[in-house]
Amino acid sequence: MRRKRRVWESGLKLLGFVAITVLTLFPLYWMINVSLLPEKEVIRSIPHLFPSPAVSTFKSYVEILTKYEVPRYLLNSIVIVLSASVITLFSSFAVAYALAKYRFRLRNFTQYFIIWLVTLPWVVYVLPIFIITSRLGLLDSHILMVLLYGFSGIPLFSWFALPYLYSFPNELIDAGRLDGCSEWGIVLRIVMPALRNVLIALFVLRFVWAYNDLLYSLSFTFHRAKMVMPALLEFPGYLDIPFAKMAAGGFLAVLPIIIIVIVFQKYVVSGLVGQTFK
C-alpha cells in the first residue's frame, strides 16, 4: 500500500513538473514560431503549429535589426540594467549588513521604514521625479535611468538580504577584526565571498525585474536612453499590426534574460534556497 502511494506521488509530481514546463516554455516557443513566419502566414485560419521549412524566413529579424533601432535600444537596456543592478546589489547589501550586525538607536525604525518603502507603489514617485529631473535637464539620459533603477531597488533587496546576514556567523566577523581588517575589508574579503551565491541570485533577480519594467522606461525616456521594451510597443502601425516583427523583437528582447538565467541557474537555486549558516 505504501509503495503504491509512493508511485502515485511520484507520478503526480512528474505530471505537475511537465505541466509547469509546458506552460512556461510554450509562450516562448510560439513567439519563435510566429517570428519565423511571413506576416500573411501569421493570420491564416489554420495556424502553423511548427515552423515549416517551406514558409519559414528570417525576414522579420532582418527588418527590425536594419530598419528599426532595436540593437541600440537593446544595448541601452543591457548597459542601464547591468549598471543599476550593481548599484542596487552593493547598496542594499551595505544597508542589510549594517542592520544585521550593528546596534544603533534608530535600527528598528529603519527596518520599519524599509518595509514602508517596499509597500509603497513605484507610480507615486513618477510625477515628483519627472518634475525634478526635467528642471535639471536629466530626462532621457542614461545616468537618470541608472540611478532610478539602481536606487529604487535598495529597500526590497535590503529586505531580501537581511535573513542571510542575520544568520552569518559573528565569529567570522570578529576574527577578521582581530586580524586587523577594516569593516570594508571584512565585508569585501569575508562576508561577500561567503555569500557569493546569494549575491549572484539577488543580482539576477534585480536584473530581470528592472529589465522587464515599463513604468520608468516609458515615463523618463524618449529616444536617446530608450530601452528595448518600450521600443517594441512602437511596432504596431495605425492600420496594421506586424505580429511577426513583434514576435521577433520580443524574442530578441528576452534573449539576454534567458542567457543570464541559464548561466547563473545553479547560483540562483543554491543562493535563494540552500545558503544558510548554523
Backbone bond lengths (Angstrom), bond angles and torsions (degrees), N, CA, C in turn:
res aa  C-N    CA-C-N  psi(-1)  N-CA   C-N-CA  omega(-1)  CA-C   N-CA-C  phi
1 M - - - 1.460 - - 1.534 110.99 -
2 R 1.322 115.13 -44.66 1.454 119.60 179.89 1.525 111.16 -66.32
3 R 1.336 116.21 -38.18 1.459 119.69 178.94 1.524 110.93 -66.13
4 K 1.311 116.14 -39.66 1.464 119.86 178.34 1.527 110.99 -64.86
5 R 1.322 116.00 -37.80 1.465 120.33 178.04 1.518 110.85 -64.47
6 R 1.339 116.85 -40.53 1.463 120.17 178.51 1.522 111.60 -64.41
7 V 1.339 115.80 -37.51 1.468 119.21 177.81 1.520 110.36 -63.42
8 W 1.343 116.47 -43.29 1.468 120.32 178.25 1.524 111.41 -63.02
9 E 1.330 116.50 -42.36 1.462 119.85 178.87 1.525 111.29 -63.32
10 S 1.330 116.57 -42.62 1.466 119.63 178.32 1.519 111.16 -64.16
11 G 1.343 116.19 -39.97 1.458 119.71 178.53 1.513 112.66 -64.77
12 L 1.336 116.89 -40.65 1.459 120.34 178.78 1.525 111.44 -67.40
13 K 1.343 116.57 -38.80 1.462 119.54 177.18 1.525 110.99 -63.68
14 L 1.334 115.93 -42.65 1.464 119.85 178.02 1.517 111.33 -63.61
15 L 1.334 116.27 -42.11 1.464 120.12 178.75 1.525 111.05 -63.57
16 G 1.328 116.69 -41.74 1.462 119.90 177.75 1.515 112.02 -64.75
17 F 1.329 116.65 -40.31 1.466 120.27 178.04 1.520 111.36 -62.64
18 V 1.340 116.46 -44.26 1.466 120.44 179.51 1.524 110.22 -63.87
19 A 1.335 117.42 -42.05 1.465 120.53 -179.27 1.521 111.57 -63.94
20 I 1.324 117.30 -44.16 1.460 120.83 179.37 1.524 110.63 -65.20
21 T 1.334 116.78 -40.20 1.468 120.49 179.69 1.523 111.05 -63.33
22 V 1.349 115.97 -44.57 1.467 119.53 -179.82 1.519 110.77 -64.95
23 L 1.330 117.60 -45.63 1.463 120.57 179.90 1.515 112.35 -63.74
24 T 1.330 117.09 -29.17 1.460 120.80 -179.66 1.524 112.27 -80.42
25 L 1.322 117.00 -42.36 1.462 120.80 -173.43 1.524 113.71 -89.20
26 F 1.336 117.89 -21.77 1.464 118.69 -176.50 1.533 112.51 -62.08
27 P 1.345 120.64 -43.94 1.477 118.20 177.02 1.527 113.08 -57.89
28 L 1.342 117.24 -38.89 1.466 119.95 177.51 1.527 110.68 -66.12
29 Y 1.328 116.16 -42.77 1.464 119.20 178.41 1.521 111.14 -62.14
30 W 1.325 117.02 -44.15 1.458 119.55 -178.10 1.532 111.60 -66.43
31 M 1.312 117.05 -35.04 1.451 120.63 176.67 1.525 110.78 -63.89
32 I 1.326 117.34 -42.48 1.466 120.36 176.73 1.520 110.60 -65.20
33 N 1.333 116.43 -40.83 1.461 121.11 179.61 1.523 111.44 -60.85
34 V 1.326 116.84 -45.89 1.467 120.83 -179.80 1.520 111.01 -67.61
35 S 1.331 117.54 -36.79 1.465 120.43 -177.42 1.520 112.54 -66.11
36 L 1.326 117.75 -21.12 1.459 121.61 -178.70 1.528 112.78 -93.67
37 L 1.327 117.01 5.22 1.462 120.87 -178.08 1.524 110.62 -105.27
38 P 1.334 117.70 148.77 1.473 119.86 168.12 1.513 109.98 -64.79
39 E 1.314 117.00 155.38 1.463 120.83 -176.15 1.523 111.90 -58.34
40 K 1.329 118.79 -37.25 1.459 120.79 -177.75 1.522 112.10 -70.47
41 E 1.346 117.08 -23.75 1.459 120.37 178.94 1.522 112.15 -83.63
42 V 1.324 117.44 -16.16 1.464 120.26 -178.19 1.519 111.08 -72.17
43 I 1.330 116.18 -38.48 1.467 120.64 -172.32 1.529 112.61 -97.85
44 R 1.299 118.13 17.13 1.457 120.85 177.57 1.519 110.27 -69.66
45 S 1.339 116.58 157.00 1.468 121.19 -175.63 1.522 112.11 -67.71
46 I 1.318 117.41 -34.22 1.470 121.45 176.85 1.527 107.48 -107.47
47 P 1.303 118.59 105.84 1.468 120.08 -173.52 1.520 111.88 -72.18
48 H 1.317 115.19 156.54 1.466 121.65 173.18 1.530 108.42 -79.52
49 L 1.309 116.10 115.90 1.466 119.99 178.25 1.517 112.11 -78.40
50 F 1.326 116.80 -22.63 1.450 122.08 178.92 1.530 108.64 -133.07
51 P 1.327 118.16 149.61 1.474 119.83 176.57 1.531 110.72 -63.37
52 S 1.303 116.56 109.67 1.466 120.74 -178.68 1.526 110.20 -80.71
53 P 1.328 117.82 128.65 1.479 119.32 178.38 1.522 113.32 -59.84
54 A 1.343 116.59 -24.48 1.462 119.58 -177.55 1.522 112.55 -71.06
55 V 1.338 117.25 -29.50 1.466 120.65 -176.43 1.516 113.34 -119.55
56 S 1.320 118.08 -8.80 1.471 120.57 -177.29 1.523 110.81 -64.88
57 T 1.297 115.53 141.18 1.459 121.37 -178.91 1.528 109.79 -154.21
58 F 1.328 115.55 153.34 1.464 121.58 176.22 1.531 110.91 -101.16
59 K 1.311 116.50 20.50 1.461 121.07 -176.91 1.522 111.64 -60.74
60 S 1.332 116.82 -39.24 1.467 119.70 -178.86 1.519 111.29 -64.00
61 Y 1.327 117.03 -40.89 1.463 120.70 178.28 1.530 110.88 -65.20
62 V 1.315 116.31 -42.24 1.466 119.97 -179.98 1.523 110.70 -62.99
63 E 1.330 116.76 -41.40 1.468 120.09 -177.32 1.523 111.73 -67.90
64 I 1.321 117.61 -44.74 1.471 118.41 -177.36 1.527 111.78 -71.88
65 L 1.336 117.45 -23.64 1.456 120.00 178.97 1.524 112.50 -85.50
66 T 1.339 117.35 -19.67 1.464 120.77 -177.86 1.531 112.80 -108.88
67 K 1.322 117.73 -41.57 1.463 121.05 -176.28 1.522 112.86 -89.09
68 Y 1.310 117.10 -21.23 1.464 121.66 178.51 1.529 108.99 -113.94
69 E 1.307 116.05 167.10 1.469 120.70 -178.98 1.523 111.02 -97.87
70 V 1.323 115.84 37.92 1.459 120.56 -179.52 1.531 112.28 -59.91
71 P 1.346 120.45 -44.28 1.478 118.58 178.24 1.529 113.22 -57.71
72 R 1.326 116.41 -39.54 1.466 119.62 179.61 1.528 110.57 -66.35
73 Y 1.332 117.09 -45.43 1.455 120.18 -179.45 1.526 111.21 -67.58
74 L 1.323 116.65 -34.26 1.462 120.11 176.92 1.526 110.86 -65.94
75 L 1.332 116.12 -41.19 1.464 119.55 176.61 1.523 110.88 -65.51
76 N 1.334 117.17 -39.78 1.464 120.35 175.54 1.529 111.06 -56.79
77 S 1.328 116.13 -46.24 1.465 119.98 -178.70 1.516 111.58 -61.28
78 I 1.327 116.45 -45.86 1.464 119.70 -177.09 1.519 111.13 -65.63
79 V 1.336 117.47 -45.89 1.470 121.11 -178.28 1.522 110.56 -65.03
80 I 1.325 116.94 -47.23 1.464 120.75 -177.55 1.522 111.09 -64.25
81 V 1.317 116.87 -47.46 1.469 120.30 -175.66 1.524 111.14 -70.63
82 L 1.330 117.75 -38.23 1.467 119.49 176.76 1.525 110.92 -61.79
83 S 1.319 117.03 -48.00 1.464 120.54 179.73 1.520 111.14 -62.72
84 A 1.328 116.38 -43.76 1.464 120.01 -179.50 1.525 111.48 -66.06
85 S 1.321 117.62 -36.77 1.466 120.67 -179.94 1.519 111.16 -65.90
86 V 1.328 117.08 -36.86 1.464 120.28 176.91 1.527 110.12 -64.97
87 I 1.336 116.73 -43.60 1.471 120.44 178.24 1.528 110.24 -61.62
88 T 1.319 116.62 -46.85 1.466 120.40 179.55 1.515 111.43 -60.16
89 L 1.329 116.08 -44.35 1.459 120.38 -175.17 1.528 111.61 -63.19
90 F 1.323 117.34 -52.00 1.462 119.86 -175.92 1.531 111.66 -71.77
91 S 1.324 117.81 -37.40 1.468 120.06 179.87 1.523 110.91 -68.17
92 S 1.313 117.25 -47.14 1.456 120.37 -179.79 1.525 111.33 -66.04
93 F 1.336 117.04 -35.68 1.462 119.84 177.80 1.520 110.72 -65.97
94 A 1.342 117.42 -39.14 1.462 120.44 177.94 1.525 111.26 -65.03
95 V 1.337 116.56 -41.88 1.469 120.51 178.30 1.525 110.24 -63.38
96 A 1.320 116.94 -46.41 1.460 120.29 -178.78 1.527 111.61 -65.01
97 Y 1.339 117.21 -37.93 1.463 120.47 178.52 1.520 111.21 -63.83
98 A 1.330 116.43 -42.42 1.466 120.07 179.11 1.524 111.09 -64.37
99 L 1.329 117.21 -40.93 1.460 120.05 -179.65 1.524 112.18 -70.00
100 A 1.320 116.84 -33.39 1.457 120.05 -175.28 1.522 112.90 -83.55
101 K 1.327 118.18 -31.59 1.458 120.58 -170.21 1.527 114.58 -115.05
102 Y 1.323 118.19 -1.31 1.465 120.60 178.91 1.519 109.66 -122.29
103 R 1.301 115.03 151.36 1.463 121.49 176.07 1.526 107.87 -115.02
104 F 1.328 116.61 116.52 1.457 120.77 178.55 1.524 108.59 -141.93
105 R 1.334 115.65 169.29 1.456 120.95 -167.17 1.529 112.92 -62.57
106 L 1.314 118.37 -43.91 1.464 122.14 -174.61 1.531 111.97 -97.84
107 R 1.305 116.84 26.26 1.470 119.73 -176.79 1.519 111.92 -63.73
108 N 1.328 118.28 -50.27 1.466 120.59 -179.69 1.524 111.39 -64.79
109 F 1.329 116.02 -39.76 1.465 119.20 177.88 1.521 111.19 -61.37
110 T 1.334 116.36 -39.50 1.462 120.32 179.53 1.522 111.34 -63.85
111 Q 1.318 117.43 -39.37 1.460 120.53 178.03 1.527 111.14 -64.08
112 Y 1.346 116.01 -44.75 1.467 118.77 178.12 1.531 111.25 -65.65
113 F 1.315 115.97 -34.75 1.465 119.62 178.71 1.531 110.62 -66.28
114 I 1.327 117.28 -37.13 1.464 120.99 176.71 1.524 110.24 -64.08
115 I 1.327 117.28 -42.33 1.465 120.22 177.48 1.520 110.29 -61.09
116 W 1.323 116.64 -41.03 1.473 120.04 178.99 1.526 110.59 -63.58
117 L 1.320 117.74 -40.98 1.462 120.88 178.27 1.523 111.48 -65.07
118 V 1.337 116.54 -35.76 1.469 120.00 179.47 1.523 110.80 -66.33
119 T 1.322 116.79 -39.71 1.467 120.19 -177.04 1.522 112.95 -79.11
120 L 1.320 118.13 -15.57 1.461 120.75 -178.98 1.524 109.98 -76.09
121 P 1.339 118.96 124.83 1.475 120.22 -178.53 1.522 111.67 -63.76
122 W 1.321 115.60 144.78 1.464 120.92 -179.67 1.521 112.11 -63.45
123 V 1.326 117.19 -27.99 1.458 119.81 -173.23 1.522 112.06 -63.95
124 V 1.332 118.25 -23.21 1.461 119.97 -179.10 1.531 111.23 -71.11
125 Y 1.348 116.98 -17.95 1.454 119.79 179.54 1.528 112.84 -85.18
126 V 1.319 117.50 -16.95 1.462 120.33 -167.37 1.521 111.99 -62.04
127 L 1.321 117.80 -52.46 1.465 120.70 -175.99 1.529 112.42 -63.48
128 P 1.335 120.66 -49.26 1.477 118.59 177.36 1.525 113.26 -60.14
129 I 1.336 116.90 -42.13 1.467 119.41 179.47 1.521 110.61 -65.45
130 F 1.318 117.20 -39.11 1.468 120.42 179.81 1.525 110.83 -62.02
131 I 1.313 117.03 -44.15 1.466 120.61 -179.52 1.527 110.84 -64.51
132 I 1.332 116.44 -45.58 1.465 120.52 -177.87 1.533 110.75 -65.51
133 T 1.317 116.87 -48.02 1.465 119.98 -176.47 1.527 112.56 -69.74
134 S 1.342 117.28 -31.32 1.469 119.06 177.45 1.530 110.68 -67.27
135 R 1.334 116.98 -36.90 1.462 119.90 177.68 1.524 111.70 -72.00
136 L 1.318 116.87 -27.70 1.463 120.50 178.23 1.522 112.29 -87.27
137 G 1.336 117.96 -5.75 1.455 121.43 -179.39 1.518 114.22 72.57
138 L 1.331 116.97 29.95 1.460 120.81 -177.07 1.520 113.45 -103.32
139 L 1.321 117.88 -0.33 1.463 119.53 -179.61 1.529 110.49 -62.60
140 D 1.298 115.58 144.77 1.470 122.93 178.94 1.521 111.54 58.19
141 S 1.323 116.16 41.45 1.465 120.55 177.30 1.524 109.60 -122.66
142 H 1.319 115.80 150.32 1.457 120.94 -179.50 1.527 111.70 -65.77
143 I 1.321 116.82 -39.82 1.457 119.95 -178.19 1.517 111.39 -63.28
144 L 1.332 116.88 -36.63 1.466 119.64 178.10 1.523 110.57 -64.19
145 M 1.332 117.68 -45.69 1.457 120.54 -178.10 1.525 111.45 -66.29
146 V 1.333 116.44 -37.31 1.464 119.19 177.62 1.524 110.50 -63.62
147 L 1.325 116.89 -43.80 1.465 120.51 179.55 1.521 111.83 -67.04
148 L 1.327 116.39 -40.46 1.466 119.68 -179.90 1.520 111.40 -61.66
149 Y 1.320 116.14 -52.82 1.461 119.33 -178.95 1.521 111.53 -71.96
150 G 1.320 116.94 -29.74 1.456 119.01 -179.35 1.519 113.06 -69.69
151 F 1.330 116.84 -47.26 1.467 120.00 -174.44 1.530 112.86 -87.96
152 S 1.333 118.21 -22.64 1.463 118.96 179.96 1.522 112.37 -69.96
153 G 1.334 117.51 -20.83 1.460 119.58 -179.62 1.514 114.90 -92.67
154 I 1.327 117.79 -3.18 1.464 120.06 -175.70 1.525 112.68 -62.86
155 P 1.338 120.48 -47.61 1.480 118.29 -178.83 1.524 113.23 -58.27
156 L 1.318 117.13 -49.47 1.468 120.07 -176.59 1.517 111.83 -64.09
157 F 1.322 117.87 -44.54 1.459 119.66 -176.36 1.523 112.02 -78.79
158 S 1.317 118.05 -21.44 1.464 119.47 168.84 1.522 110.09 -64.82
159 W 1.316 115.19 -40.95 1.468 120.28 178.81 1.527 110.37 -66.97
160 F 1.334 117.63 -36.99 1.457 121.06 177.28 1.530 111.29 -65.12
161 A 1.332 117.45 -37.99 1.462 120.96 -174.83 1.524 113.22 -80.64
162 L 1.326 117.42 -18.57 1.470 120.40 -175.62 1.530 113.95 -57.36
163 P 1.339 120.56 -48.50 1.479 118.59 -178.44 1.521 113.77 -58.76
164 Y 1.329 117.93 -37.11 1.463 120.54 -179.68 1.522 111.34 -69.02
165 L 1.333 116.78 -36.77 1.459 119.57 -179.90 1.526 111.53 -77.56
166 Y 1.337 117.71 -30.71 1.460 119.92 174.24 1.530 110.81 -63.05
167 S 1.336 116.24 -37.59 1.463 119.95 -178.44 1.521 113.35 -83.97
168 F 1.327 117.09 -7.19 1.467 119.60 -179.61 1.534 109.43 -69.47
169 P 1.330 118.20 131.51 1.472 120.40 -175.04 1.532 112.87 -62.53
170 N 1.324 115.37 127.86 1.466 120.03 176.85 1.534 111.53 -68.72
171 E 1.336 115.98 -22.12 1.464 119.01 -179.01 1.525 111.08 -64.00
172 L 1.321 117.26 -36.87 1.459 120.08 178.53 1.525 111.45 -66.04
173 I 1.337 115.66 -37.66 1.463 119.83 178.67 1.527 110.35 -68.68
174 D 1.332 116.95 -42.13 1.468 120.63 178.04 1.520 111.12 -64.59
175 A 1.331 116.73 -36.87 1.469 119.57 178.26 1.529 110.40 -64.93
176 G 1.313 117.10 -37.62 1.459 120.33 176.86 1.517 111.82 -65.32
177 R 1.315 116.79 -38.77 1.466 119.76 177.72 1.518 111.39 -66.44
178 L 1.338 117.08 -38.71 1.467 120.17 178.00 1.521 111.88 -64.87
179 D 1.335 115.56 -30.32 1.470 119.71 178.49 1.525 112.72 -80.56
180 G 1.334 117.21 0.52 1.455 120.64 176.42 1.515 114.40 91.92
181 C 1.328 117.71 12.92 1.468 121.16 179.64 1.521 109.12 -75.42
182 S 1.326 115.95 140.03 1.465 120.36 171.73 1.515 108.94 -75.53
183 E 1.335 116.23 170.74 1.461 119.47 -179.57 1.528 111.30 -62.63
184 W 1.331 116.26 -40.07 1.452 118.99 176.76 1.527 110.79 -66.33
185 G 1.319 116.34 -36.43 1.468 119.63 177.07 1.515 111.75 -64.52
186 I 1.337 116.28 -38.32 1.468 120.03 177.85 1.527 110.40 -63.80
187 V 1.322 115.21 -43.77 1.468 119.20 -179.08 1.522 110.92 -64.80
188 L 1.334 116.09 -45.47 1.461 120.05 -173.46 1.529 112.80 -78.40
189 R 1.342 117.71 -32.61 1.463 120.47 -173.23 1.521 113.85 -100.99
190 I 1.336 117.42 -21.24 1.469 120.04 -175.51 1.524 111.52 -116.45
191 V 1.326 115.99 -57.27 1.468 119.62 -171.27 1.531 111.29 -71.38
192 M 1.317 117.25 -51.22 1.464 120.11 -175.70 1.528 112.84 -64.87
193 P 1.340 120.32 -43.19 1.477 117.81 175.15 1.527 113.14 -61.36
194 A 1.345 116.96 -36.44 1.461 119.08 179.42 1.527 111.83 -69.39
195 L 1.316 116.40 -29.78 1.464 121.23 -179.81 1.529 111.32 -104.65
196 R 1.311 116.49 32.04 1.463 120.02 -177.00 1.523 112.71 -58.28
197 N 1.319 116.36 -46.12 1.472 119.31 -178.24 1.523 111.64 -64.04
198 V 1.316 116.30 -37.10 1.469 120.00 177.92 1.526 110.08 -64.85
199 L 1.322 116.60 -44.14 1.463 120.30 -179.97 1.525 111.42 -62.51
200 I 1.323 117.15 -41.81 1.464 120.20 179.05 1.522 110.45 -65.68
201 A 1.334 116.37 -41.43 1.459 119.48 179.52 1.528 111.64 -63.26
202 L 1.328 117.10 -43.95 1.459 120.42 178.13 1.528 111.28 -66.16
203 F 1.331 116.50 -35.93 1.460 119.83 177.41 1.528 110.71 -63.17
204 V 1.314 117.32 -44.24 1.467 120.81 179.83 1.522 110.81 -63.69
205 L 1.330 117.03 -43.46 1.460 120.22 178.41 1.525 111.19 -61.19
206 R 1.323 116.39 -44.23 1.468 119.46 -179.54 1.520 110.92 -65.57
207 F 1.303 117.26 -40.19 1.462 120.75 179.06 1.521 110.55 -61.37
208 V 1.313 117.33 -46.70 1.468 120.97 -177.35 1.516 110.80 -64.80
209 W 1.319 117.62 -44.69 1.472 120.43 -177.31 1.520 111.18 -67.41
210 A 1.320 117.64 -43.26 1.468 119.70 179.91 1.523 111.16 -70.21
211 Y 1.315 117.16 -36.95 1.469 120.94 -179.09 1.531 110.69 -63.98
212 N 1.318 117.30 -36.62 1.461 121.50 -177.31 1.526 113.62 -86.15
213 D 1.309 117.53 -3.57 1.465 119.90 -176.32 1.529 111.39 -70.30
214 L 1.315 115.09 142.75 1.463 121.39 176.12 1.528 112.61 -115.39
215 L 1.326 117.40 -22.86 1.468 120.28 -172.79 1.524 111.76 -61.07
216 Y 1.327 117.33 -57.69 1.458 120.24 -177.22 1.528 111.78 -70.92
217 S 1.333 117.01 -39.07 1.462 119.35 -177.67 1.526 112.05 -68.04
218 L 1.319 117.63 -30.67 1.463 120.26 176.15 1.523 112.23 -80.01
219 S 1.315 117.27 -28.89 1.466 120.98 -173.61 1.523 113.19 -86.27
220 F 1.331 117.91 -30.27 1.461 119.92 -169.41 1.532 114.40 -120.14
221 T 1.322 118.48 1.78 1.466 120.20 178.55 1.523 109.58 -126.44
222 F 1.332 114.58 148.48 1.472 120.71 -179.83 1.524 111.33 -128.61
223 H 1.319 117.92 -44.33 1.463 120.06 -179.77 1.530 112.06 -149.80
224 R 1.310 118.04 -55.04 1.462 121.39 -171.36 1.527 111.83 -63.90
225 A 1.314 118.08 -45.07 1.464 121.63 -178.51 1.521 112.01 -109.30
226 K 1.325 117.50 19.91 1.462 120.82 -178.34 1.524 109.56 -62.79
227 M 1.338 115.11 141.87 1.452 121.62 179.84 1.521 109.89 -101.25
228 V 1.319 116.46 171.07 1.456 120.23 -167.81 1.526 112.64 -72.81
229 M 1.330 118.35 -33.58 1.462 119.61 -178.03 1.523 112.58 -63.52
230 P 1.333 120.82 -48.26 1.475 119.22 175.03 1.517 112.69 -64.05
231 A 1.332 117.96 -30.76 1.467 120.32 -179.83 1.521 111.42 -64.00
232 L 1.329 117.25 -33.73 1.465 119.60 179.83 1.521 112.02 -66.49
233 L 1.327 116.83 -26.38 1.463 119.90 179.34 1.516 112.81 -70.87
234 E 1.322 117.68 -13.10 1.457 121.51 -179.92 1.526 113.28 -89.30
235 F 1.317 117.59 -4.79 1.461 120.10 -179.32 1.532 112.89 -65.31
236 P 1.333 120.16 -45.34 1.471 118.91 -180.00 1.526 111.29 -61.30
237 G 1.333 116.08 134.72 1.455 121.08 178.01 1.518 111.41 -94.62
238 Y 1.329 114.83 -170.92 1.465 120.01 -178.67 1.524 111.75 -72.29
239 L 1.337 116.66 -33.23 1.460 120.87 -174.97 1.524 113.47 -117.22
240 D 1.308 119.55 -6.99 1.468 120.33 -178.18 1.518 109.98 -143.72
241 I 1.327 114.13 158.65 1.457 121.90 176.42 1.529 107.25 -124.69
242 P 1.320 118.38 106.40 1.472 121.10 -178.26 1.523 111.41 -78.36
243 F 1.312 116.37 86.32 1.460 120.97 -174.99 1.528 111.74 -61.17
244 A 1.324 117.37 -41.61 1.464 119.91 -178.49 1.523 111.31 -64.42
245 K 1.329 117.64 -42.11 1.462 120.90 178.90 1.522 110.57 -66.30
246 M 1.322 116.46 -40.97 1.461 119.53 178.74 1.527 110.89 -64.43
247 A 1.335 116.89 -39.37 1.461 120.15 178.00 1.524 111.11 -66.52
248 A 1.340 116.69 -41.64 1.467 119.82 177.51 1.520 111.28 -63.71
249 G 1.329 116.63 -44.05 1.458 119.55 177.33 1.514 112.39 -64.11
250 G 1.341 116.54 -38.57 1.456 119.70 177.45 1.509 112.77 -63.90
251 F 1.333 116.42 -39.37 1.462 118.92 179.05 1.529 110.94 -66.83
252 L 1.330 116.99 -43.39 1.467 119.56 177.47 1.527 111.21 -63.31
253 A 1.336 115.93 -33.35 1.464 119.16 -178.86 1.527 111.93 -70.08
254 V 1.327 117.04 -38.35 1.471 119.37 -178.09 1.525 112.12 -86.58
255 L 1.329 117.61 -8.36 1.465 120.01 -178.06 1.535 113.11 -59.26
256 P 1.344 120.68 -43.53 1.476 118.80 176.62 1.524 113.30 -59.60
257 I 1.328 116.87 -37.37 1.464 119.74 178.68 1.520 110.64 -65.91
258 I 1.330 116.29 -43.40 1.467 120.14 179.17 1.520 110.52 -59.70
259 I 1.327 116.64 -44.54 1.467 120.52 -178.73 1.527 110.82 -63.90
260 I 1.326 117.11 -45.40 1.464 120.54 -178.78 1.524 111.33 -63.86
261 V 1.322 116.98 -43.24 1.467 120.44 -179.06 1.527 110.43 -65.41
262 I 1.339 118.12 -41.21 1.463 120.76 179.46 1.529 110.82 -65.58
263 V 1.327 116.87 -43.56 1.464 120.58 -176.84 1.533 111.40 -66.70
264 F 1.337 116.52 -41.24 1.470 120.63 -173.72 1.525 112.85 -105.44
265 Q 1.325 117.69 19.95 1.452 120.54 -175.69 1.526 112.24 -59.67
266 K 1.323 117.01 -46.63 1.471 119.50 -176.83 1.522 111.62 -65.27
267 Y 1.348 116.70 -32.98 1.462 119.33 178.94 1.524 110.80 -71.53
268 V 1.327 116.45 -36.50 1.459 120.17 179.30 1.528 110.50 -64.39
269 V 1.330 116.67 -46.47 1.462 120.86 -178.76 1.522 111.08 -64.28
270 S 1.328 116.99 -49.82 1.463 119.93 -178.58 1.516 111.92 -69.80
271 G 1.329 116.87 -32.33 1.466 119.58 -178.30 1.508 112.96 -71.92
272 L 1.333 117.37 -42.38 1.456 120.36 -176.59 1.516 113.33 -85.59
273 V 1.335 117.18 -21.39 1.465 120.03 -174.73 1.518 112.01 -111.52
274 G 1.334 116.51 -45.13 1.456 118.28 -167.35 1.507 115.46 -103.05
275 Q 1.331 120.22 -2.62 1.470 121.51 -176.00 1.511 109.88 -85.30
276 T 1.313 117.39 98.47 1.465 122.22 177.09 1.514 109.32 -136.19
277 F 1.328 114.82 157.24 1.468 120.55 177.04 1.519 107.43 -129.26
278 K 1.291 115.89 128.75 1.458 119.98 179.94 1.530 109.19 -132.54
